[in-house]
Amino acid sequence: MAVMQSRDTRTVIAGADLSAAQFKFVKLDAAAEAVLSGNGESAFGVCLVGALEDNAATVVVTGKTMVKAGGTVTAGGAVASDAAGLCVDAASTDIVMGYATEAGATNQIIAIELIQGGNAAA
């Protein structure tokens, strides 16, 4: 069961329409505004409360949080962003954004332990 606890959040301006981005990975663009993360990219965090462009969005930056799976996710495994900002098992060149605390399937909301300063998957 996906739950959030002991998480740290930030409020940032949406650099694109993030109104449908809840539980997806986001990064900061050149203007330090939140946009969806791409395939294997590093993320600033996970969008908790989306927003229209130029409005405030809430982003979880560390801790246990919920994410939307973009495919099969292995419990205990390293996770990364896919091209749509969804959570997937990390591939060898992806930046690890956390570890799944439960298994998941496409479009399922699961819990991960989000980390910052992710490294490329081994």
Summary of the structure (lengths in Angstrom):
residues: 122
radius of gyration: 12.7
end to end distance: 27.9
largest distance: 37.3
contacts: 425
relative contact order: 0.24
helix: 0%
strand: 46%
